[in-house]
Amino acid sequence: MWDSFWDFLWSTILVFAFIAYLIILWHIIVDLFRDRDTSGWKKAIWVVFLIIFPYLTSIVYLIGRGKGMTERQIAAAEQAKAAGDDYIRSVAGSSPTQQIATAKSLLDSGAISAQEFETLKAKALAS
């Protein structure tokens, strides 16, 4: 298949370019369907053009909608982070009763004073 080093190098470049195109295509399609402001007809037209004229349509999409892609990607990342943080808080968070019990055990062991216990207790009851 490869008669020389240059044939191998050219094949490697082509495979790299094809994989890079697939990654770009994936990002475009994900962004296209993530965009809530674009109607279904516009999305269908973009997809049809991506199938018929893939490279040209990809370049036009990246030039015309690249900034919006970035904004939607950042918003999606922030939303995923917030959802993850909420889940962690719900799993790792302790109830006011547990917080007061922990503060009481610290008071009983002498690690905190009665005034610090009352402060911790007030914070637990306020949350």
The first five atom37 places (N, CA, C, CB, O) and aatype in JSON, in Angstrom:
{
  "aatype": [12, 17, 3, 15, 13, 17, 3, 13, 10, 17, 15, 16, 9, 10, 19, 13, 0, 13, 9, 0, 18, 10, 9, 9, 10, 17, 8, 9, 9, 19, 3, 10, 13, 1, 3, 1, 3, 16, 15, 7, 17, 11, 11, 0, 9, 17, 19, 19, 13, 10, 9, 9, 13, 14, 18, 10, 16, 15, 9, 19, 18, 10, 9, 7, 1, 7, 11, 7, 12, 16, 6, 1, 5, 9, 0, 0, 0, 6, 5, 0, 11, 0, 0, 7, 3, 3, 18, 9, 1, 15, 19, 0, 7, 15, 15, 14, 16, 5, 5, 9, 0, 16, 0, 11, 15, 10, 10, 3, 15, 7, 0, 9, 15, 0, 5, 6, 13, 6, 16, 10, 11, 0, 11, 0, 10, 0, 15],
  "atom_mask": [
    [1, 1, 1, 1, 1],
    [1, 1, 1, 1, 1],
    [1, 1, 1, 1, 1],
    [1, 1, 1, 1, 1],
    [1, 1, 1, 1, 1],
    [1, 1, 1, 1, 1],
    [1, 1, 1, 1, 1],
    [1, 1, 1, 1, 1],
    [1, 1, 1, 1, 1],
    [1, 1, 1, 1, 1],
    [1, 1, 1, 1, 1],
    [1, 1, 1, 1, 1],
    [1, 1, 1, 1, 1],
    [1, 1, 1, 1, 1],
    [1, 1, 1, 1, 1],
    [1, 1, 1, 1, 1],
    [1, 1, 1, 1, 1],
    [1, 1, 1, 1, 1],
    [1, 1, 1, 1, 1],
    [1, 1, 1, 1, 1],
    [1, 1, 1, 1, 1],
    [1, 1, 1, 1, 1],
    [1, 1, 1, 1, 1],
    [1, 1, 1, 1, 1],
    [1, 1, 1, 1, 1],
    [1, 1, 1, 1, 1],
    [1, 1, 1, 1, 1],
    [1, 1, 1, 1, 1],
    [1, 1, 1, 1, 1],
    [1, 1, 1, 1, 1],
    [1, 1, 1, 1, 1],
    [1, 1, 1, 1, 1],
    [1, 1, 1, 1, 1],
    [1, 1, 1, 1, 1],
    [1, 1, 1, 1, 1],
    [1, 1, 1, 1, 1],
    [1, 1, 1, 1, 1],
    [1, 1, 1, 1, 1],
    [1, 1, 1, 1, 1],
    [1, 1, 1, 0, 1],
    [1, 1, 1, 1, 1],
    [1, 1, 1, 1, 1],
    [1, 1, 1, 1, 1],
    [1, 1, 1, 1, 1],
    [1, 1, 1, 1, 1],
    [1, 1, 1, 1, 1],
    [1, 1, 1, 1, 1],
    [1, 1, 1, 1, 1],
    [1, 1, 1, 1, 1],
    [1, 1, 1, 1, 1],
    [1, 1, 1, 1, 1],
    [1, 1, 1, 1, 1],
    [1, 1, 1, 1, 1],
    [1, 1, 1, 1, 1],
    [1, 1, 1, 1, 1],
    [1, 1, 1, 1, 1],
    [1, 1, 1, 1, 1],
    [1, 1, 1, 1, 1],
    [1, 1, 1, 1, 1],
    [1, 1, 1, 1, 1],
    [1, 1, 1, 1, 1],
    [1, 1, 1, 1, 1],
    [1, 1, 1, 1, 1],
    [1, 1, 1, 0, 1],
    [1, 1, 1, 1, 1],
    [1, 1, 1, 0, 1],
    [1, 1, 1, 1, 1],
    [1, 1, 1, 0, 1],
    [1, 1, 1, 1, 1],
    [1, 1, 1, 1, 1],
    [1, 1, 1, 1, 1],
    [1, 1, 1, 1, 1],
    [1, 1, 1, 1, 1],
    [1, 1, 1, 1, 1],
    [1, 1, 1, 1, 1],
    [1, 1, 1, 1, 1],
    [1, 1, 1, 1, 1],
    [1, 1, 1, 1, 1],
    [1, 1, 1, 1, 1],
    [1, 1, 1, 1, 1],
    [1, 1, 1, 1, 1],
    [1, 1, 1, 1, 1],
    [1, 1, 1, 1, 1],
    [1, 1, 1, 0, 1],
    [1, 1, 1, 1, 1],
    [1, 1, 1, 1, 1],
    [1, 1, 1, 1, 1],
    [1, 1, 1, 1, 1],
    [1, 1, 1, 1, 1],
    [1, 1, 1, 1, 1],
    [1, 1, 1, 1, 1],
    [1, 1, 1, 1, 1],
    [1, 1, 1, 0, 1],
    [1, 1, 1, 1, 1],
    [1, 1, 1, 1, 1],
    [1, 1, 1, 1, 1],
    [1, 1, 1, 1, 1],
    [1, 1, 1, 1, 1],
    [1, 1, 1, 1, 1],
    [1, 1, 1, 1, 1],
    [1, 1, 1, 1, 1],
    [1, 1, 1, 1, 1],
    [1, 1, 1, 1, 1],
    [1, 1, 1, 1, 1],
    [1, 1, 1, 1, 1],
    [1, 1, 1, 1, 1],
    [1, 1, 1, 1, 1],
    [1, 1, 1, 1, 1],
    [1, 1, 1, 1, 1],
    [1, 1, 1, 0, 1],
    [1, 1, 1, 1, 1],
    [1, 1, 1, 1, 1],
    [1, 1, 1, 1, 1],
    [1, 1, 1, 1, 1],
    [1, 1, 1, 1, 1],
    [1, 1, 1, 1, 1],
    [1, 1, 1, 1, 1],
    [1, 1, 1, 1, 1],
    [1, 1, 1, 1, 1],
    [1, 1, 1, 1, 1],
    [1, 1, 1, 1, 1],
    [1, 1, 1, 1, 1],
    [1, 1, 1, 1, 1],
    [1, 1, 1, 1, 1],
    [1, 1, 1, 1, 1],
    [1, 1, 1, 1, 1],
    [1, 1, 1, 1, 1]
  ],
  "atom_positions": [
    [[0.81, -1.18, 0.0], [0.0, 0.0, 0.0], [0.87, 1.26, 0.0], [-0.93, -0.01, 1.19], [0.61, 2.19, -0.76]],
    [[1.89, 1.29, 0.85], [2.79, 2.44, 0.89], [4.09, 2.06, 0.22], [3.02, 2.92, 2.35], [4.83, 1.21, 0.72]],
    [[4.38, 2.7, -0.91], [5.6, 2.41, -1.64], [6.79, 3.17, -1.1], [5.41, 2.72, -3.1], [7.94, 2.77, -1.28]],
    [[6.52, 4.27, -0.43], [7.62, 5.06, 0.11], [7.17, 5.75, 1.39], [8.1, 6.1, -0.93], [6.01, 5.71, 1.79]],
    [[8.13, 6.38, 2.01], [7.86, 7.14, 3.22], [6.87, 8.26, 2.94], [9.15, 7.72, 3.8], [6.02, 8.55, 3.79]],
    [[6.95, 8.89, 1.79], [6.09, 10.01, 1.44], [4.65, 9.57, 1.27], [6.58, 10.68, 0.17], [3.73, 10.32, 1.6]],
    [[4.43, 8.35, 0.76], [3.07, 7.83, 0.68], [2.49, 7.63, 2.08], [3.05, 6.5, -0.11], [1.33, 7.96, 2.35]],
    [[3.31, 7.09, 2.96], [2.88, 6.9, 4.35], [2.56, 8.24, 5.01], [3.95, 6.15, 5.14], [1.55, 8.38, 5.7]],
    [[3.46, 9.23, 4.8], [3.26, 10.54, 5.39], [1.98, 11.19, 4.85], [4.47, 11.44, 5.11], [1.21, 11.78, 5.62]],
    [[1.74, 11.08, 3.56], [0.53, 11.65, 2.96], [-0.72, 10.96, 3.51], [0.58, 11.52, 1.42], [-1.71, 11.63, 3.8]],
    [[-0.68, 9.65, 3.65], [-1.82, 8.92, 4.22], [-2.08, 9.35, 5.66], [-1.57, 7.4, 4.17], [-3.23, 9.5, 6.07]],
    [[-1.02, 9.55, 6.43], [-1.15, 10.01, 7.81], [-1.8, 11.39, 7.87], [0.22, 10.04, 8.5], [-2.66, 11.63, 8.71]],
    [[-1.39, 12.28, 6.99], [-1.96, 13.63, 6.95], [-3.45, 13.56, 6.58], [-1.2, 14.52, 5.93], [-4.26, 14.27, 7.17]],
    [[-3.8, 12.72, 5.63], [-5.2, 12.58, 5.23], [-6.05, 12.02, 6.37], [-5.31, 11.69, 4.01], [-7.16, 12.5, 6.6]],
    [[-5.54, 11.03, 7.06], [-6.29, 10.45, 8.18], [-6.46, 11.5, 9.28], [-5.56, 9.18, 8.73], [-7.53, 11.62, 9.87]],
    [[-5.39, 12.25, 9.57], [-5.47, 13.31, 10.57], [-6.51, 14.35, 10.17], [-4.1, 13.98, 10.77], [-7.33, 14.76, 11.0]],
    [[-6.5, 14.78, 8.93], [-7.46, 15.79, 8.45], [-8.88, 15.26, 8.53], [-7.13, 16.2, 7.0], [-9.8, 16.0, 8.89]],
    [[-9.09, 14.0, 8.21], [-10.43, 13.43, 8.27], [-10.93, 13.35, 9.71], [-10.44, 12.03, 7.63], [-12.09, 13.67, 9.98]],
    [[-10.08, 12.94, 10.62], [-10.48, 12.86, 12.03], [-10.74, 14.25, 12.58], [-9.39, 12.15, 12.86], [-11.68, 14.45, 13.35]],
    [[-9.91, 15.23, 12.19], [-10.14, 16.62, 12.62], [-11.48, 17.11, 12.09], [-8.99, 17.54, 12.15], [-12.21, 17.8, 12.8]],
    [[-11.8, 16.77, 10.83], [-13.09, 17.18, 10.27], [-14.24, 16.54, 11.04], [-13.17, 16.8, 8.79], [-15.24, 17.21, 11.32]],
    [[-14.13, 15.27, 11.39], [-15.19, 14.61, 12.15], [-15.4, 15.26, 13.51], [-14.87, 13.12, 12.34], [-16.54, 15.4, 13.96]],
    [[-14.31, 15.67, 14.16], [-14.43, 16.34, 15.44], [-15.14, 17.68, 15.27], [-13.05, 16.54, 16.09], [-16.02, 18.03, 16.06]],
    [[-14.75, 18.44, 14.25], [-15.39, 19.73, 13.98], [-16.86, 19.52, 13.65], [-14.69, 20.47, 12.82], [-17.73, 20.26, 14.14]],
    [[-17.15, 18.52, 12.83], [-18.54, 18.22, 12.47], [-19.36, 17.89, 13.71], [-18.59, 17.06, 11.47], [-20.49, 18.35, 13.85]],
    [[-18.8, 17.11, 14.61], [-19.48, 16.76, 15.85], [-19.79, 18.01, 16.66], [-18.63, 15.78, 16.67], [-20.91, 18.16, 17.16]],
    [[-18.81, 18.91, 16.8], [-19.03, 20.15, 17.56], [-20.11, 21.02, 16.91], [-17.71, 20.93, 17.69], [-20.92, 21.63, 17.6]],
    [[-20.11, 21.07, 15.58], [-21.11, 21.87, 14.89], [-22.51, 21.3, 15.12], [-20.81, 21.94, 13.38], [-23.45, 22.04, 15.41]],
    [[-22.65, 20.0, 14.98], [-23.97, 19.37, 15.15], [-24.46, 19.53, 16.59], [-23.91, 17.88, 14.76], [-25.63, 19.83, 16.82]],
    [[-23.58, 19.32, 17.56], [-23.97, 19.49, 18.96], [-24.39, 20.93, 19.21], [-22.81, 19.1, 19.91], [-25.41, 21.18, 19.85]],
    [[-23.61, 21.88, 18.7], [-23.95, 23.29, 18.88], [-25.25, 23.64, 18.19], [-22.83, 24.18, 18.36], [-26.07, 24.4, 18.72]],
    [[-25.44, 23.1, 17.02], [-26.65, 23.39, 16.26], [-27.91, 22.98, 17.02], [-26.61, 22.69, 14.9], [-28.88, 23.72, 17.07]],
    [[-27.88, 21.8, 17.62], [-29.06, 21.32, 18.33], [-29.13, 21.85, 19.76], [-29.06, 19.8, 18.36], [-30.17, 21.73, 20.41]],
    [[-28.05, 22.44, 20.27], [-28.06, 23.07, 21.59], [-28.67, 24.47, 21.52], [-26.64, 23.14, 22.16], [-29.2, 24.97, 22.51]],
    [[-28.59, 25.1, 20.34], [-29.07, 26.47, 20.17], [-30.59, 26.51, 20.17], [-28.52, 27.08, 18.86], [-31.23, 25.97, 19.27]],
    [[-31.15, 27.15, 21.17], [-32.61, 27.21, 21.29], [-33.21, 28.34, 20.46], [-33.01, 27.39, 22.75], [-34.42, 28.37, 20.22]],
    [[-32.38, 29.27, 20.01], [-32.87, 30.41, 19.23], [-33.07, 30.07, 17.76], [-31.92, 31.56, 19.36], [-33.78, 30.79, 17.05]],
    [[-32.45, 29.0, 17.28], [-32.56, 28.62, 15.88], [-33.75, 27.7, 15.69], [-31.26, 27.93, 15.39], [-33.96, 26.76, 16.46]],
    [[-34.55, 27.98, 14.66], [-35.75, 27.17, 14.42], [-35.37, 25.8, 13.86], [-36.7, 27.91, 13.45], [-34.25, 25.57, 13.42]],
    [[-36.34, 24.91, 13.88], [-36.13, 23.57, 13.36], [-35.81, 23.56, 11.88], [0.0, 0.0, 0.0], [-35.01, 22.75, 11.42]],
    [[-36.43, 24.46, 11.11], [-36.17, 24.53, 9.68], [-34.73, 24.96, 9.4], [-37.15, 25.49, 9.0], [-34.08, 24.4, 8.52]],
    [[-34.25, 25.94, 10.13], [-32.87, 26.39, 9.94], [-31.89, 25.27, 10.31], [-32.59, 27.65, 10.78], [-30.87, 25.08, 9.64]],
    [[-32.2, 24.55, 11.36], [-31.34, 23.43, 11.75], [-31.32, 22.37, 10.66], [-31.83, 22.81, 13.09], [-30.26, 21.82, 10.34]],
    [[-32.48, 22.08, 10.08], [-32.56, 21.09, 9.01], [-31.77, 21.55, 7.79], [-34.03, 20.83, 8.61], [-31.08, 20.75, 7.16]],
    [[-31.85, 22.83, 7.46], [-31.09, 23.35, 6.32], [-29.59, 23.23, 6.57], [-31.48, 24.82, 6.04], [-28.85, 22.83, 5.68]],
    [[-29.14, 23.58, 7.77], [-27.72, 23.45, 8.1], [-27.27, 21.99, 7.95], [-27.45, 23.95, 9.53], [-26.21, 21.72, 7.39]],
    [[-28.08, 21.06, 8.45], [-27.71, 19.64, 8.37], [-27.64, 19.18, 6.92], [-28.71, 18.77, 9.15], [-26.72, 18.45, 6.54]],
    [[-28.61, 19.59, 6.1], [-28.6, 19.21, 4.68], [-27.33, 19.75, 4.0], [-29.87, 19.74, 3.96], [-26.67, 19.03, 3.26]],
    [[-27.01, 21.01, 4.26], [-25.81, 21.58, 3.66], [-24.54, 20.92, 4.2], [-25.75, 23.08, 3.92], [-23.55, 20.78, 3.48]],
    [[-24.56, 20.5, 5.47], [-23.4, 19.77, 6.01], [-23.2, 18.44, 5.3], [-23.57, 19.54, 7.53], [-22.08, 17.96, 5.17]],
    [[-24.29, 17.85, 4.84], [-24.19, 16.57, 4.12], [-23.76, 16.8, 2.67], [-25.53, 15.81, 4.17], [-22.93, 16.05, 2.14]],
    [[-24.32, 17.82, 2.02], [-24.04, 18.04, 0.6], [-22.68, 18.71, 0.38], [-25.14, 18.9, -0.03], [-21.89, 18.25, -0.44]],
    [[-22.41, 19.8, 1.12], [-21.15, 20.54, 1.0], [-20.47, 20.57, 2.36], [-21.4, 21.99, 0.46], [-20.46, 21.62, 3.01]],
    [[-19.9, 19.47, 2.81], [-19.45, 19.4, 4.2], [-18.37, 20.4, 4.58], [-18.95, 18.03, 4.48], [-18.5, 21.08, 5.6]],
    [[-17.32, 20.52, 3.8], [-16.21, 21.39, 4.19], [-16.59, 22.86, 4.09], [-14.99, 21.12, 3.33], [-16.29, 23.63, 4.99]],
    [[-17.24, 23.24, 3.02], [-17.65, 24.63, 2.83], [-18.65, 25.06, 3.91], [-18.26, 24.82, 1.44], [-18.53, 26.14, 4.48]],
    [[-19.62, 24.21, 4.18], [-20.62, 24.54, 5.2], [-19.99, 24.64, 6.58], [-21.74, 23.48, 5.2], [-20.36, 25.51, 7.37]],
    [[-19.04, 23.76, 6.88], [-18.35, 23.82, 8.18], [-17.61, 25.13, 8.34], [-17.39, 22.65, 8.32], [-17.66, 25.75, 9.41]],
    [[-16.91, 25.55, 7.3], [-16.17, 26.81, 7.38], [-17.13, 27.99, 7.55], [-15.3, 27.01, 6.11], [-16.89, 28.87, 8.37]],
    [[-18.21, 28.0, 6.77], [-19.19, 29.08, 6.88], [-19.81, 29.09, 8.27], [-20.29, 28.93, 5.81], [-19.97, 30.16, 8.86]],
    [[-20.15, 27.93, 8.81], [-20.75, 27.85, 10.15], [-19.78, 28.38, 11.2], [-21.16, 26.39, 10.48], [-20.16, 29.17, 12.06]],
    [[-18.52, 27.95, 11.12], [-17.54, 28.38, 12.12], [-17.29, 29.89, 12.05], [-16.23, 27.63, 11.92], [-17.12, 30.53, 13.09]],
    [[-17.26, 30.44, 10.84], [-17.05, 31.88, 10.71], [-18.29, 32.65, 11.18], [-16.72, 32.23, 9.25], [-18.17, 33.62, 11.93]],
    [[-19.45, 32.22, 10.75], [-20.67, 32.96, 11.05], [-21.2, 32.78, 12.45], [0.0, 0.0, 0.0], [-21.77, 33.71, 13.02]],
    [[-21.02, 31.61, 13.02], [-21.64, 31.33, 14.32], [-20.63, 30.92, 15.38], [-22.68, 30.24, 14.18], [-21.01, 30.39, 16.42]],
    [[-19.35, 31.15, 15.12], [-18.29, 30.73, 16.04], [-18.39, 31.35, 17.42], [0.0, 0.0, 0.0], [-18.19, 30.67, 18.43]],
    [[-18.7, 32.66, 17.47], [-18.8, 33.32, 18.77], [-19.97, 32.75, 19.57], [-18.97, 34.84, 18.59], [-19.86, 32.53, 20.78]],
    [[-21.08, 32.52, 18.9], [-22.23, 31.92, 19.57], [-21.93, 30.51, 20.06], [0.0, 0.0, 0.0], [-22.41, 30.09, 21.12]],
    [[-21.12, 29.77, 19.28], [-20.72, 28.42, 19.71], [-19.99, 28.49, 21.04], [-19.83, 27.75, 18.64], [-20.24, 27.7, 21.95]],
    [[-19.07, 29.45, 21.14], [-18.3, 29.6, 22.37], [-19.2, 29.94, 23.55], [-17.22, 30.68, 22.19], [-19.07, 29.36, 24.63]],
    [[-20.12, 30.86, 23.34], [-21.02, 31.26, 24.41], [-21.91, 30.1, 24.86], [-21.87, 32.44, 23.98], [-22.12, 29.91, 26.05]],
    [[-22.43, 29.34, 23.9], [-23.28, 28.19, 24.26], [-22.46, 27.1, 24.96], [-23.96, 27.61, 23.01], [-22.97, 26.44, 25.86]],
    [[-21.21, 26.91, 24.55], [-20.35, 25.91, 25.19], [-20.05, 26.31, 26.63], [-19.04, 25.74, 24.4], [-20.09, 25.47, 27.52]],
    [[-19.76, 27.59, 26.85], [-19.49, 28.07, 28.21], [-20.73, 27.94, 29.08], [-19.01, 29.54, 28.18], [-20.65, 27.51, 30.23]],
    [[-21.89, 28.31, 28.53], [-23.14, 28.19, 29.3], [-23.43, 26.74, 29.66], [-24.33, 28.78, 28.5], [-23.87, 26.46, 30.78]],
    [[-23.2, 25.83, 28.73], [-23.43, 24.41, 29.0], [-22.47, 23.89, 30.07], [-23.29, 23.57, 27.72], [-22.86, 23.1, 30.93]],
    [[-21.21, 24.34, 30.01], [-20.23, 23.91, 31.02], [-20.6, 24.45, 32.4], [-18.82, 24.38, 30.62], [-20.49, 23.74, 33.39]],
    [[-21.04, 25.71, 32.45], [-21.44, 26.29, 33.74], [-22.67, 25.58, 34.3], [-21.72, 27.79, 33.59], [-22.77, 25.35, 35.5]],
    [[-23.61, 25.24, 33.42], [-24.81, 24.54, 33.86], [-24.45, 23.15, 34.39], [-25.83, 24.44, 32.71], [-24.99, 22.71, 35.41]],
    [[-23.54, 22.45, 33.7], [-23.12, 21.13, 34.16], [-22.38, 21.22, 35.49], [-22.23, 20.45, 33.1], [-22.57, 20.37, 36.37]],
    [[-21.54, 22.25, 35.64], [-20.82, 22.42, 36.91], [-21.79, 22.72, 38.04], [-19.79, 23.56, 36.78], [-21.65, 22.17, 39.14]],
    [[-22.77, 23.58, 37.79], [-23.76, 23.9, 38.83], [-24.56, 22.66, 39.23], [-24.71, 25.0, 38.34], [-24.83, 22.45, 40.41]],
    [[-24.93, 21.85, 38.24], [-25.67, 20.62, 38.55], [-24.81, 19.66, 39.35], [-26.16, 19.94, 37.24], [-25.29, 19.02, 40.29]],
    [[-23.54, 19.55, 38.99], [-22.63, 18.69, 39.75], [-22.42, 19.19, 41.17], [0.0, 0.0, 0.0], [-22.41, 18.41, 42.11]],
    [[-22.26, 20.5, 41.31], [-22.1, 21.08, 42.65], [-23.34, 20.87, 43.51], [-21.79, 22.57, 42.55], [-23.23, 20.55, 44.7]],
    [[-24.52, 21.04, 42.91], [-25.77, 20.81, 43.66], [-25.88, 19.36, 44.11], [-26.99, 21.18, 42.79], [-26.3, 19.08, 45.23]],
    [[-25.48, 18.43, 43.22], [-25.54, 17.02, 43.58], [-24.58, 16.71, 44.72], [-25.2, 16.14, 42.36], [-24.93, 16.0, 45.67]],
    [[-23.38, 17.25, 44.64], [-22.39, 17.01, 45.7], [-22.88, 17.57, 47.02], [-21.02, 17.64, 45.34], [-22.74, 16.93, 48.07]],
    [[-23.47, 18.77, 46.98], [-24.0, 19.35, 48.21], [-25.12, 18.49, 48.8], [-24.52, 20.77, 47.96], [-25.21, 18.32, 50.01]],
    [[-25.97, 17.96, 47.91], [-27.1, 17.17, 48.41], [-26.63, 15.85, 49.0], [-28.11, 16.9, 47.28], [-27.24, 15.34, 49.95]],
    [[-25.56, 15.29, 48.47], [-25.06, 14.01, 48.97], [-24.18, 14.21, 50.21], [-24.27, 13.28, 47.88], [-24.28, 13.46, 51.17]],
    [[-23.33, 15.23, 50.18], [-22.36, 15.42, 51.26], [-22.87, 16.32, 52.37], [-21.09, 15.98, 50.71], [-22.32, 16.33, 53.47]],
    [[-23.91, 17.07, 52.1], [-24.4, 18.02, 53.1], [-24.96, 17.32, 54.32], [0.0, 0.0, 0.0], [-25.48, 16.21, 54.24]],
    [[-24.84, 18.0, 55.44], [-25.4, 17.43, 56.67], [-26.61, 18.25, 57.08], [-24.33, 17.4, 57.81], [-26.73, 19.43, 56.75]],
    [[-27.47, 17.62, 57.79], [-28.7, 18.29, 58.25], [-28.37, 19.15, 59.47], [-29.81, 17.24, 58.6], [-27.32, 18.98, 60.09]],
    [[-29.25, 20.08, 59.81], [-29.03, 20.9, 61.01], [-28.87, 20.05, 62.28], [-30.19, 21.88, 61.2], [-28.09, 20.38, 63.17]],
    [[-29.6, 18.95, 62.32], [-29.5, 18.06, 63.49], [-28.09, 17.48, 63.59], [-30.54, 16.93, 63.41], [-27.53, 17.4, 64.68]],
    [[-27.55, 17.07, 62.47], [-26.19, 16.51, 62.47], [-25.16, 17.58, 62.82], [-25.87, 15.9, 61.09], [-24.2, 17.3, 63.53]],
    [[-25.36, 18.78, 62.34], [-24.43, 19.87, 62.65], [-24.45, 20.19, 64.15], [-24.78, 21.13, 61.84], [-23.4, 20.41, 64.76]],
    [[-25.63, 20.21, 64.72], [-25.75, 20.49, 66.16], [-25.13, 19.35, 66.97], [-27.23, 20.69, 66.56], [-24.47, 19.59, 67.98]],
    [[-25.35, 18.12, 66.54], [-24.76, 16.97, 67.25], [-23.24, 17.01, 67.18], [-25.27, 15.64, 66.65], [-22.56, 16.7, 68.16]],
    [[-22.7, 17.4, 66.04], [-21.25, 17.52, 65.91], [-20.72, 18.63, 66.81], [-20.86, 17.79, 64.44], [-19.71, 18.47, 67.48]],
    [[-21.43, 19.76, 66.82], [-21.02, 20.87, 67.7], [-21.11, 20.47, 69.16], [-21.89, 22.11, 67.44], [-20.25, 20.85, 69.96]],
    [[-22.13, 19.7, 69.54], [-22.28, 19.24, 70.93], [-21.13, 18.32, 71.32], [-23.63, 18.51, 71.11], [-20.61, 18.41, 72.43]],
    [[-20.74, 17.44, 70.41], [-19.62, 16.54, 70.73], [-18.32, 17.33, 70.87], [-19.47, 15.46, 69.64], [-17.46, 16.99, 71.68]],
    [[-18.17, 18.4, 70.07], [-16.99, 19.26, 70.23], [-17.03, 20.0, 71.56], [-16.9, 20.26, 69.07], [-16.0, 20.16, 72.21]],
    [[-18.23, 20.44, 71.97], [-18.38, 21.11, 73.26], [-18.06, 20.15, 74.4], [-19.81, 21.67, 73.43], [-17.35, 20.5, 75.35]],
    [[-18.59, 18.92, 74.31], [-18.35, 17.92, 75.36], [-16.88, 17.54, 75.47], [-19.18, 16.67, 75.1], [-16.38, 17.24, 76.55]],
    [[-16.17, 17.55, 74.33], [-14.75, 17.19, 74.37], [-13.87, 18.36, 74.8], [-14.29, 16.68, 73.01], [-12.68, 18.18, 75.06]],
    [[-14.45, 19.56, 74.87], [-13.7, 20.73, 75.3], [-13.0, 21.45, 74.16], [0.0, 0.0, 0.0], [-12.21, 22.37, 74.4]],
    [[-13.28, 21.07, 72.92], [-12.63, 21.7, 71.77], [-13.17, 23.1, 71.5], [-12.8, 20.83, 70.53], [-12.46, 23.95, 70.97]],
    [[-14.43, 23.33, 71.87], [-15.03, 24.65, 71.69], [-15.7, 25.08, 72.99], [-16.06, 24.65, 70.52], [-15.98, 24.26, 73.87]],
    [[-15.94, 26.38, 73.11], [-16.58, 26.91, 74.31], [-18.1, 26.87, 74.14], [-16.1, 28.36, 74.6], [-18.61, 26.57, 73.06]],
    [[-18.8, 27.18, 75.23], [-20.27, 27.19, 75.19], [-20.76, 28.28, 74.24], [-20.85, 27.4, 76.6], [-21.77, 28.1, 73.55]],
    [[-20.06, 29.41, 74.21], [-20.46, 30.5, 73.32], [-20.29, 30.07, 71.85], [-19.61, 31.77, 73.61], [-21.15, 30.37, 71.02]],
    [[-19.19, 29.38, 71.52], [-18.97, 28.89, 70.15], [-20.03, 27.85, 69.78], [-17.55, 28.28, 70.0], [-20.51, 27.8, 68.64]],
    [[-20.39, 27.01, 70.75], [-21.45, 26.03, 70.5], [-22.76, 26.72, 70.15], [-21.65, 25.13, 71.72], [-23.44, 26.31, 69.21]],
    [[-23.11, 27.76, 70.91], [-24.36, 28.48, 70.64], [-24.32, 29.15, 69.26], [-24.61, 29.54, 71.73], [-25.34, 29.2, 68.56]],
    [[-23.15, 29.66, 68.87], [-23.01, 30.27, 67.54], [-23.21, 29.23, 66.44], [-21.62, 30.94, 67.4], [-23.93, 29.47, 65.47]],
    [[-22.57, 28.06, 66.6], [-22.72, 26.98, 65.62], [-24.16, 26.48, 65.57], [-21.78, 25.82, 65.95], [-24.68, 26.18, 64.49]],
    [[-24.79, 26.4, 66.73], [-26.17, 25.95, 66.8], [-27.1, 26.94, 66.08], [-26.6, 25.78, 68.26], [-28.01, 26.53, 65.36]],
    [[-26.86, 28.23, 66.27], [-27.68, 29.26, 65.6], [-27.49, 29.19, 64.08], [-27.31, 30.68, 66.13], [-28.45, 29.32, 63.33]],
    [[-26.26, 28.99, 63.63], [-25.99, 28.86, 62.19], [-26.69, 27.65, 61.61], [-24.49, 28.77, 61.93], [-27.26, 27.71, 60.52]],
    [[-26.65, 26.54, 62.34], [-27.29, 25.31, 61.85], [-28.79, 25.48, 61.77], [-26.95, 24.12, 62.77], [-29.42, 25.01, 60.81]],
    [[-29.37, 26.13, 62.75], [-30.82, 26.33, 62.74], [-31.26, 27.36, 61.69], [-31.29, 26.76, 64.12], [-32.39, 27.32, 61.21]],
    [[-30.36, 28.29, 61.34], [-30.68, 29.3, 60.33], [-30.65, 28.74, 58.91], [-29.72, 30.47, 60.44], [-31.31, 29.27, 58.02]],
    [[-29.88, 27.67, 58.7], [-29.77, 27.14, 57.32], [-30.83, 26.15, 56.98], [-28.45, 26.5, 57.12], [-30.85, 25.63, 55.87]]
  ]
}
